[in-house]
């Protein structure tokens, strides 16, 4: 079972005093979100290194489309874009369906979707240690449903980097630092 406690060992405590942070969706259940369509854009700056090359900065953009389906199912797609000194590269779109609270394996490690206290959470561990967590907080105000998303990377204790496979080309790279730059979240039914 995956667990990610944040913000320990992350580069930024994105959940603390975040502008426009929504109060938890008190009383909001997963079934209340059924048929919700969520669009998220998360932008993170990183200092990275590929084997045999010097460190260089990148801006990583993750575009997510998520649909909450019946039967505790989540349909999702993810498309990465990397902006680097070598130019912009758009990766292939990954799409799948997952069941809430049922982990599965990815090329990078184990992944799971969870829902707690009005927040939908995606956690993915990395084979070489560390993990990432995307949290999507919801707020219901009458008929209006709004969301906010954030992304946290965490490395293992006593390690100064995080190694993962690139979502663009599958080649391993090491991230030495990372910080969230921006996020947007829209939800409709």
MDAnalysis code that builds the backbone (N, CA, C; Angstrom):
import MDAnalysis as mda
import numpy as np

u = mda.Universe.empty(567, n_residues=189, atom_resindex=np.repeat(np.arange(189), 3), trajectory=True)
u.add_TopologyAttr("name", ["N", "CA", "C"] * 189)
u.add_TopologyAttr("resid", np.arange(1, 190))
u.add_TopologyAttr("resname", ["UNK", "UNK", "UNK", "UNK", "UNK", "UNK", "UNK", "UNK", "UNK", "UNK", "UNK", "UNK", "UNK", "UNK", "UNK", "UNK", "UNK", "UNK", "UNK", "UNK", "UNK", "UNK", "UNK", "UNK", "UNK", "UNK", "UNK", "UNK", "UNK", "UNK", "UNK", "UNK", "UNK", "UNK", "UNK", "UNK", "UNK", "UNK", "UNK", "UNK", "UNK", "UNK", "UNK", "UNK", "UNK", "UNK", "UNK", "UNK", "UNK", "UNK", "UNK", "UNK", "UNK", "UNK", "UNK", "UNK", "UNK", "UNK", "UNK", "UNK", "UNK", "UNK", "UNK", "UNK", "UNK", "UNK", "UNK", "UNK", "UNK", "UNK", "UNK", "UNK", "UNK", "UNK", "UNK", "UNK", "UNK", "UNK", "UNK", "UNK", "UNK", "UNK", "UNK", "UNK", "UNK", "UNK", "UNK", "UNK", "UNK", "UNK", "UNK", "UNK", "UNK", "UNK", "UNK", "UNK", "UNK", "UNK", "UNK", "UNK", "UNK", "UNK", "UNK", "UNK", "UNK", "UNK", "UNK", "UNK", "UNK", "UNK", "UNK", "UNK", "UNK", "UNK", "UNK", "UNK", "UNK", "UNK", "UNK", "UNK", "UNK", "UNK", "UNK", "UNK", "UNK", "UNK", "UNK", "UNK", "UNK", "UNK", "UNK", "UNK", "UNK", "UNK", "UNK", "UNK", "UNK", "UNK", "UNK", "UNK", "UNK", "UNK", "UNK", "UNK", "UNK", "UNK", "UNK", "UNK", "UNK", "UNK", "UNK", "UNK", "UNK", "UNK", "UNK", "UNK", "UNK", "UNK", "UNK", "UNK", "UNK", "UNK", "UNK", "UNK", "UNK", "UNK", "UNK", "UNK", "UNK", "UNK", "UNK", "UNK", "UNK", "UNK", "UNK", "UNK", "UNK", "UNK", "UNK", "UNK", "UNK", "UNK", "UNK", "UNK", "UNK", "UNK", "UNK", "UNK", "UNK"])
u.atoms.positions = np.array([
    [0.852, -1.182, 0.000],
    [0.000, 0.000, 0.000],
    [0.887, 1.230, 0.000],
    [0.566, 2.191, -0.804],
    [1.309, 3.430, -0.887],
    [0.892, 4.403, 0.192],
    [1.840, 5.168, 0.652],
    [1.546, 6.257, 1.577],
    [2.540, 7.359, 1.289],
    [2.086, 8.584, 1.298],
    [2.968, 9.721, 1.083],
    [2.582, 10.784, 2.081],
    [3.428, 11.019, 3.007],
    [3.179, 12.066, 3.992],
    [3.926, 13.297, 3.532],
    [3.256, 14.369, 3.362],
    [3.905, 15.599, 2.901],
    [3.793, 16.647, 3.954],
    [4.545, 17.673, 3.890],
    [5.513, 17.970, 2.846],
    [6.930, 17.550, 3.183],
    [7.141, 16.642, 4.138],
    [8.482, 16.233, 4.509],
    [9.292, 15.813, 3.298],
    [10.510, 16.297, 3.201],
    [11.457, 15.973, 2.144],
    [11.014, 16.438, 0.764],
    [10.042, 17.346, 0.692],
    [9.675, 17.927, -0.596],
    [10.324, 19.299, -0.689],
    [10.343, 19.846, -1.867],
    [10.984, 21.135, -2.062],
    [10.096, 22.300, -1.657],
    [8.788, 22.093, -1.586],
    [7.883, 23.182, -1.221],
    [6.674, 22.596, -0.519],
    [6.216, 23.278, 0.478],
    [5.013, 22.853, 1.198],
    [3.817, 23.519, 0.541],
    [3.354, 22.937, -0.562],
    [2.333, 23.589, -1.378],
    [0.981, 23.652, -0.702],
    [0.718, 22.833, 0.290],
    [-0.585, 22.850, 0.934],
    [-0.708, 23.897, 2.004],
    [0.376, 24.547, 2.373],
    [0.334, 25.512, 3.450],
    [0.153, 26.913, 2.897],
    [-0.905, 27.579, 3.337],
    [-1.171, 28.960, 2.964],
    [-1.144, 29.193, 1.454],
    [-1.654, 28.257, 0.711],
    [-1.713, 28.380, -0.734],
    [-2.800, 29.394, -1.095],
    [-2.490, 30.386, -1.942],
    [-3.528, 31.328, -2.353],
    [-4.697, 30.581, -2.985],
    [-5.877, 31.046, -2.723],
    [-7.112, 30.487, -3.275],
    [-7.370, 29.055, -2.824],
    [-6.745, 28.632, -1.723],
    [-6.962, 27.267, -1.255],
    [-8.399, 27.123, -0.774],
    [-9.030, 26.027, -1.181],
    [-10.408, 25.768, -0.801],
    [-10.460, 25.038, 0.525],
    [-11.486, 25.337, 1.302],
    [-11.727, 24.552, 2.507],
    [-12.104, 23.147, 2.068],
    [-11.782, 22.143, 2.884],
    [-12.145, 20.776, 2.499],
    [-13.629, 20.659, 2.194],
    [-13.962, 19.767, 1.282],
    [-15.351, 19.531, 0.888],
    [-16.076, 18.754, 1.974],
    [-16.344, 19.441, 3.067],
    [-16.976, 18.787, 4.211],
    [-18.301, 18.166, 3.784],
    [-18.429, 16.891, 4.077],
    [-19.655, 16.185, 3.739],
    [-19.731, 15.735, 2.295],
    [-18.777, 16.126, 1.463],
    [-18.763, 15.739, 0.057],
    [-18.247, 14.309, -0.047],
    [-19.001, 13.440, -0.691],
    [-18.595, 12.049, -0.850],
    [-18.136, 11.798, -2.276],
    [-17.491, 10.658, -2.488],
    [-17.039, 10.304, -3.821],
    [-18.235, 10.179, -4.765],
    [-19.324, 9.605, -4.284],
    [-20.503, 9.450, -5.147],
    [-21.114, 10.800, -5.512],
    [-20.910, 11.843, -4.688],
    [-21.365, 13.195, -5.034],
    [-20.649, 13.725, -6.274],
    [-19.461, 13.188, -6.560],
    [-18.660, 13.637, -7.704],
    [-18.940, 12.848, -8.974],
    [-19.798, 11.832, -8.897],
    [-20.060, 10.998, -10.061],
    [-20.448, 11.846, -11.263],
    [-19.866, 11.546, -12.402],
    [-20.044, 12.238, -13.682],
    [-19.295, 13.572, -13.750],
    [-18.537, 13.907, -12.711],
    [-17.738, 15.136, -12.760],
    [-16.589, 14.959, -13.744],
    [-16.325, 16.009, -14.508],
    [-15.205, 16.039, -15.441],
    [-14.250, 17.122, -14.939],
    [-13.003, 16.738, -14.713],
    [-12.015, 17.621, -14.096],
    [-10.866, 17.827, -15.065],
    [-10.502, 19.082, -15.286],
    [-9.351, 19.420, -16.129],
    [-8.342, 20.154, -15.258],
    [-7.106, 19.653, -15.287],
    [-6.060, 20.201, -14.422],
    [-4.813, 20.470, -15.249],
    [-4.151, 21.593, -14.941],
    [-2.835, 21.893, -15.504],
    [-1.930, 22.223, -14.325],
    [-0.833, 21.464, -14.202],
    [0.141, 21.659, -13.132],
    [1.496, 21.961, -13.764],
    [2.138, 23.038, -13.314],
    [3.434, 23.439, -13.856],
    [4.461, 23.434, -12.721],
    [5.572, 22.732, -12.959],
    [6.630, 22.582, -11.957],
    [7.976, 22.881, -12.595],
    [8.790, 23.692, -11.924],
    [10.164, 23.924, -12.371],
    [11.061, 22.908, -11.682],
    [12.009, 22.337, -12.445],
    [12.905, 21.315, -11.897],
    [14.333, 21.550, -12.384],
    [15.275, 21.138, -11.556],
    [16.671, 21.061, -11.977],
    [16.960, 19.575, -12.130],
    [17.294, 19.134, -13.343],
    [17.405, 17.707, -13.644],
    [18.729, 17.375, -14.308],
    [18.972, 16.067, -14.397],
    [20.162, 15.581, -15.082],
    [19.860, 14.216, -15.682],
    [20.266, 14.043, -16.938],
    [20.211, 12.733, -17.588],
    [21.619, 12.164, -17.526],
    [21.703, 10.839, -17.604],
    [23.011, 10.191, -17.519],
    [23.966, 10.766, -18.559],
    [25.144, 11.153, -18.093],
    [26.175, 11.648, -18.988],
    [26.037, 13.101, -19.392],
    [25.065, 13.825, -18.846],
    [24.910, 15.238, -19.212],
    [24.977, 16.099, -17.958],
    [25.246, 17.399, -18.128],
    [25.243, 18.289, -16.971],
    [23.800, 18.558, -16.498],
    [23.665, 19.099, -15.300],
    [22.347, 19.487, -14.804],
    [21.809, 20.635, -15.651],
    [20.475, 20.663, -15.838],
    [19.845, 21.748, -16.583],
    [18.428, 21.951, -16.067],
    [17.888, 23.177, -16.227],
    [16.533, 23.452, -15.747],
    [15.486, 23.041, -16.783],
    [14.338, 22.592, -16.290],
    [13.184, 22.333, -17.158],
    [11.943, 22.889, -16.481],
    [10.930, 23.115, -17.281],
    [9.599, 23.394, -16.765],
    [8.716, 22.260, -17.244],
    [8.142, 21.553, -16.287],
    [7.325, 20.384, -16.573],
    [5.852, 20.788, -16.468],
    [5.102, 20.550, -17.512],
    [3.664, 20.838, -17.521],
    [2.908, 19.525, -17.624],
    [1.986, 19.292, -16.693],
    [1.185, 18.070, -16.696],
    [-0.278, 18.454, -16.900],
    [-0.865, 17.979, -17.994],
    [-2.280, 18.240, -18.290],
    [-3.070, 16.966, -18.014],
    [-4.021, 17.062, -17.098],
    [-4.836, 15.925, -16.688],
    [-6.292, 16.164, -17.066],
    [-6.963, 15.107, -17.516],
    [-8.417, 15.082, -17.701],
    [-8.918, 13.874, -16.923],
    [-9.819, 14.117, -15.988],
    [-10.281, 13.076, -15.082],
    [-11.801, 13.050, -15.098],
    [-12.373, 11.864, -15.147],
    [-13.823, 11.697, -15.060],
    [-14.124, 10.737, -13.916],
    [-15.009, 11.171, -13.023],
    [-15.435, 10.307, -11.929],
    [-16.605, 9.475, -12.444],
    [-16.407, 8.163, -12.453],
    [-17.400, 7.252, -13.013],
    [-18.098, 6.477, -11.892],
    [-19.162, 5.798, -12.235],
    [-19.878, 4.988, -11.239],
    [-19.028, 3.782, -10.848],
    [-19.381, 3.160, -9.738],
    [-18.664, 1.967, -9.303],
    [-17.267, 2.253, -8.794],
    [-17.044, 3.448, -8.236],
    [-15.736, 3.840, -7.691],
    [-14.638, 3.805, -8.756],
    [-14.988, 4.103, -10.000],
    [-14.034, 4.121, -11.111],
    [-13.631, 5.560, -11.424],
    [-12.399, 5.698, -11.905],
    [-11.873, 6.993, -12.316],
    [-11.266, 6.819, -13.696],
    [-11.813, 7.523, -14.681],
    [-11.223, 7.550, -16.008],
    [-10.279, 8.741, -16.045],
    [-9.094, 8.563, -16.581],
    [-8.148, 9.672, -16.577],
    [-7.220, 9.614, -17.780],
    [-6.748, 10.798, -18.146],
    [-5.689, 10.893, -19.148],
    [-4.693, 11.940, -18.668],
    [-3.468, 11.771, -19.106],
    [-2.354, 12.619, -18.684],
    [-1.476, 12.878, -19.894],
    [-1.141, 14.144, -20.138],
    [-0.219, 14.461, -21.228],
    [0.853, 15.409, -20.701],
    [2.114, 14.984, -20.782],
    [3.216, 15.822, -20.309],
    [3.791, 16.706, -21.419],
    [4.257, 17.868, -21.015],
    [5.019, 18.748, -21.900],
    [6.223, 19.240, -21.108],
    [7.397, 19.192, -21.713],
    [8.605, 19.675, -21.059],
    [9.177, 20.824, -21.879],
    [9.457, 21.916, -21.179],
    [10.109, 23.083, -21.774],
    [11.529, 23.104, -21.206],
    [12.538, 22.997, -22.093],
    [13.932, 22.945, -21.646],
    [14.795, 23.799, -22.568],
    [16.071, 23.973, -22.203],
    [16.968, 24.720, -23.096],
    [17.073, 24.079, -24.487],
    [16.741, 22.797, -24.587],
    [16.806, 22.092, -25.878],
    [15.521, 22.251, -26.690],
    [14.520, 22.931, -26.116],
    [13.255, 23.122, -26.815],
    [12.096, 22.490, -26.065],
    [10.932, 22.575, -26.664],
    [9.719, 22.023, -26.069],
    [9.460, 20.637, -26.636],
    [9.045, 19.727, -25.751],
    [8.713, 18.359, -26.180],
    [7.398, 17.957, -25.538],
    [6.494, 17.465, -26.355],
    [5.193, 16.993, -25.879],
    [5.222, 15.470, -25.900],
    [4.871, 14.875, -24.784],
    [4.855, 13.422, -24.689],
    [3.537, 12.841, -25.162],
    [3.510, 11.528, -25.279],
    [2.273, 10.867, -25.675],
    [1.256, 10.983, -24.556],
    [-0.001, 10.927, -24.912],
    [-1.074, 10.971, -23.933],
    [-1.262, 9.567, -23.363],
    [-1.266, 9.485, -22.038],
    [-1.546, 8.234, -21.339],
    [-2.993, 8.298, -20.878],
    [-3.742, 7.227, -21.050],
    [-5.140, 7.195, -20.618],
    [-5.452, 5.823, -20.039],
    [-6.272, 5.813, -19.002],
    [-6.635, 4.556, -18.375],
    [-7.862, 4.767, -17.485],
    [-8.317, 3.680, -16.925],
    [-9.373, 3.707, -15.921],
    [-8.846, 2.958, -14.714],
    [-9.105, 3.481, -13.540],
    [-8.649, 2.853, -12.304],
    [-9.822, 2.761, -11.334],
    [-9.682, 1.874, -10.374],
    [-10.670, 1.730, -9.310],
    [-10.118, 2.375, -8.054],
    [-10.932, 3.168, -7.407],
    [-10.543, 3.843, -6.175],
    [-9.984, 2.831, -5.173],
    [-8.885, 3.178, -4.535],
    [-8.236, 2.376, -3.484],
    [-7.643, 1.056, -3.962],
    [-7.491, 0.866, -5.283],
    [-6.869, -0.356, -5.826],
    [-5.571, 0.042, -6.534],
    [-4.416, -0.295, -5.945],
    [-3.142, 0.077, -6.579],
    [-2.878, -0.728, -7.852],
    [-2.071, -0.152, -8.738],
    [-1.619, -0.832, -9.948],
    [-0.187, -0.410, -10.229],
    [0.456, -1.136, -11.132],
    [1.862, -0.879, -11.434],
    [2.009, -0.081, -12.724],
    [2.965, 0.857, -12.698],
    [3.305, 1.682, -13.857],
    [4.783, 1.438, -14.181],
    [5.289, 1.966, -15.294],
    [6.729, 1.829, -15.571],
    [7.604, 2.491, -14.499],
    [7.063, 3.461, -13.756],
    [7.826, 4.138, -12.715],
    [7.683, 3.488, -11.353],
    [6.616, 2.760, -11.092],
    [6.367, 2.181, -9.773],
    [4.874, 1.965, -9.569],
    [4.448, 1.940, -8.332],
    [3.057, 1.685, -7.993],
    [2.259, 2.996, -7.961],
    [0.953, 2.925, -8.310],
    [0.083, 4.103, -8.311],
    [-1.264, 3.737, -7.698],
    [-1.958, 4.755, -7.191],
    [-3.267, 4.535, -6.582],
    [-4.051, 5.855, -6.562],
    [-5.376, 5.761, -6.730],
    [-6.299, 6.878, -6.531],
    [-7.008, 6.645, -5.202],
    [-7.160, 7.710, -4.415],
    [-7.864, 7.634, -3.134],
    [-8.763, 8.851, -2.992],
    [-9.746, 8.756, -2.099],
    [-10.628, 9.883, -1.818],
    [-10.824, 9.976, -0.313],
    [-10.557, 11.149, 0.237],
    [-10.735, 11.353, 1.667],
    [-11.068, 12.812, 1.948],
    [-12.062, 13.039, 2.781],
    [-12.448, 14.378, 3.241],
    [-12.591, 15.378, 2.099],
    [-13.280, 14.986, 1.047],
    [-13.532, 15.896, -0.062],
    [-12.358, 16.120, -0.987],
    [-11.323, 15.289, -0.895],
    [-10.131, 15.443, -1.723],
    [-9.844, 14.144, -2.470],
    [-9.677, 14.259, -3.789],
    [-9.275, 13.137, -4.629],
    [-7.757, 13.183, -4.729],
    [-7.105, 12.052, -4.459],
    [-5.645, 12.010, -4.379],
    [-5.110, 10.933, -5.314],
    [-4.089, 11.305, -6.091],
    [-3.356, 10.348, -6.922],
    [-1.937, 10.287, -6.381],
    [-1.464, 9.084, -6.036],
    [-0.104, 8.895, -5.533],
    [0.594, 7.892, -6.435],
    [1.829, 8.221, -6.810],
    [2.645, 7.298, -7.592],
    [4.024, 7.226, -6.950],
    [4.452, 6.015, -6.618],
    [5.802, 5.825, -6.081],
    [6.771, 5.639, -7.242],
    [8.051, 5.834, -6.965],
    [9.081, 5.635, -7.973],
    [9.965, 4.468, -7.550],
    [10.353, 3.620, -8.498],
    [11.123, 2.414, -8.214],
    [12.392, 2.699, -7.427],
    [13.039, 3.798, -7.730],
    [14.306, 4.131, -7.068],
    [14.111, 4.937, -5.791],
    [12.889, 5.019, -5.305],
    [12.596, 5.740, -4.072],
    [11.935, 7.071, -4.342],
    [11.094, 7.485, -3.420],
    [10.381, 8.739, -3.550],
    [9.016, 8.536, -4.182],
    [8.285, 9.641, -4.311],
    [6.924, 9.561, -4.836],
    [6.438, 10.939, -5.256],
    [5.279, 10.948, -5.914],
    [4.586, 12.199, -6.205],
    [3.136, 12.035, -5.772],
    [2.538, 13.153, -5.360],
    [1.133, 13.143, -4.944],
    [0.436, 14.354, -5.558],
    [-0.645, 14.080, -6.270],
    [-1.507, 15.137, -6.778],
    [-2.780, 15.108, -5.933],
    [-3.125, 16.256, -5.375],
    [-4.341, 16.376, -4.566],
    [-5.305, 17.319, -5.256],
    [-6.569, 16.905, -5.333],
    [-7.609, 17.721, -5.944],
    [-8.681, 17.949, -4.882],
    [-8.729, 19.162, -4.368],
    [-9.706, 19.503, -3.336],
    [-10.963, 20.071, -3.973],
    [-12.121, 19.673, -3.447],
    [-13.406, 20.111, -3.989],
    [-14.167, 20.919, -2.952],
    [-14.960, 21.864, -3.427],
    [-15.844, 22.640, -2.563],
    [-17.188, 22.764, -3.260],
    [-18.227, 22.401, -2.537],
    [-19.597, 22.491, -3.047],
    [-20.230, 23.725, -2.424],
    [-20.715, 24.639, -3.252],
    [-21.408, 25.844, -2.784],
    [-22.737, 25.888, -3.523],
    [-23.770, 25.311, -2.892],
    [-25.051, 25.181, -3.575],
    [-24.872, 24.278, -4.779],
    [-25.314, 24.715, -5.959],
    [-25.152, 23.880, -7.152],
    [-23.740, 23.951, -7.754],
    [-22.921, 24.875, -7.263],
    [-21.585, 25.082, -7.837],
    [-20.547, 24.193, -7.177],
    [-19.781, 23.503, -8.009],
    [-18.676, 22.675, -7.547],
    [-17.395, 23.276, -8.098],
    [-16.433, 23.545, -7.223],
    [-15.146, 24.097, -7.643],
    [-14.033, 23.179, -7.151],
    [-12.843, 23.370, -7.722],
    [-11.710, 22.527, -7.327],
    [-10.417, 23.324, -7.337],
    [-9.441, 22.775, -6.657],
    [-8.077, 23.292, -6.664],
    [-7.154, 22.077, -6.653],
    [-6.044, 22.165, -7.354],
    [-5.128, 21.022, -7.444],
    [-3.718, 21.455, -7.090],
    [-2.966, 20.523, -6.513],
    [-1.546, 20.766, -6.304],
    [-0.786, 19.458, -6.464],
    [0.508, 19.598, -6.667],
    [1.379, 18.455, -6.927],
    [2.595, 18.573, -6.020],
    [2.918, 17.487, -5.332],
    [4.077, 17.447, -4.445],
    [4.940, 16.257, -4.844],
    [6.240, 16.486, -4.979],
    [7.206, 15.408, -5.149],
    [7.911, 15.242, -3.813],
    [8.268, 14.022, -3.468],
    [8.990, 13.762, -2.219],
    [10.069, 12.727, -2.482],
    [11.194, 12.943, -1.877],
    [12.290, 11.978, -1.992],
    [12.422, 11.246, -0.658],
    [13.142, 10.148, -0.687],
    [13.360, 9.388, 0.533],
    [14.303, 10.133, 1.462],
    [14.135, 9.873, 2.732],
    [14.999, 10.458, 3.755],
    [16.455, 10.135, 3.415],
    [17.334, 11.088, 3.650],
    [18.775, 10.936, 3.426],
    [19.174, 10.856, 1.960],
    [18.264, 11.165, 1.033],
    [18.618, 11.236, -0.389],
    [18.481, 12.687, -0.828],
    [19.346, 13.109, -1.750],
    [19.299, 14.500, -2.197],
    [18.698, 14.644, -3.591],
    [18.091, 13.563, -4.107],
    [17.524, 13.622, -5.444],
    [16.400, 12.599, -5.569],
    [15.739, 12.643, -6.704],
    [14.631, 11.743, -7.009],
    [14.844, 11.265, -8.439],
    [14.881, 9.951, -8.660],
    [15.094, 9.401, -10.000],
    [13.800, 8.780, -10.507],
    [13.439, 9.125, -11.736],
    [12.212, 8.607, -12.348],
    [12.405, 8.493, -13.849],
    [11.500, 7.791, -14.502],
    [11.523, 7.699, -15.960],
    [10.792, 8.908, -16.538],
    [11.343, 9.466, -17.594],
    [10.719, 10.600, -18.263],
    [9.377, 10.196, -18.869],
    [8.367, 11.020, -18.664],
    [7.058, 10.776, -19.287],
    [7.089, 11.127, -20.774],
    [8.152, 11.761, -21.226],
    [8.291, 12.123, -22.642],
    [8.862, 10.956, -23.449],
    [9.985, 10.376, -22.983],
    [10.651, 9.340, -23.776],
    [11.013, 8.080, -22.985],
    [10.660, 8.023, -21.700],
    [10.912, 6.836, -20.894],
    [12.324, 6.701, -20.362],
    [13.224, 7.626, -20.720],
    [14.614, 7.576, -20.275],
    [14.695, 8.076, -18.822],
    [15.427, 7.367, -17.957],
    [15.549, 7.826, -16.573],
    [16.254, 9.178, -16.481],
    [15.824, 9.983, -15.511],
    [16.499, 11.231, -15.200],
    [16.433, 11.437, -13.694],
    [17.315, 12.302, -13.201],
    [17.361, 12.601, -11.780],
    [16.950, 14.052, -11.579],
    [16.026, 14.280, -10.653],
    [15.607, 15.637, -10.286],
    [16.278, 15.989, -8.965],
    [16.972, 17.124, -8.947],
    [17.678, 17.568, -7.746],
    [16.859, 18.592, -6.964],
    [16.029, 19.338, -7.665],
    [15.148, 20.294, -6.985],
    [13.896, 20.465, -7.830],
    [12.825, 20.892, -7.182],
    [11.551, 21.089, -7.862],
    [10.729, 22.070, -7.059],
    [9.938, 22.859, -7.753],
    [9.017, 23.767, -7.062],
    [7.810, 24.008, -7.951],
    [6.632, 24.029, -7.336],
    [5.423, 24.300, -8.116],
    [5.424, 25.748, -8.581],
    [4.984, 25.960, -9.820],
    [4.916, 27.304, -10.400],
    [3.474, 27.757, -10.491],
    [2.601, 26.895, -11.014],
    [1.200, 27.272, -11.140],
    [0.336, 26.027, -11.245],
    [-0.932, 26.227, -10.988],
    [-1.908, 25.140, -11.169],
    [-3.261, 25.738, -11.501],
    [-4.016, 24.996, -12.282],
    [-5.400, 25.390, -12.550],
    [-6.248, 24.134, -12.469],
    [-7.488, 24.307, -12.058],
    [-8.401, 23.181, -11.904],
    [-9.809, 23.658, -12.253],
    [-10.447, 22.970, -13.172],
    [-11.836, 23.256, -13.549],
    [-12.629, 21.965, -13.460],
    [-13.849, 22.075, -12.944],
    [-14.688, 20.900, -12.819],
    [-16.076, 21.227, -13.359],
    [-16.677, 20.267, -14.071],
    [-18.026, 20.444, -14.602],
    [-18.760, 19.122, -14.465],
    [-20.087, 19.210, -14.569],
    [-20.918, 17.986, -14.541],
    [-21.888, 18.023, -15.670],
])
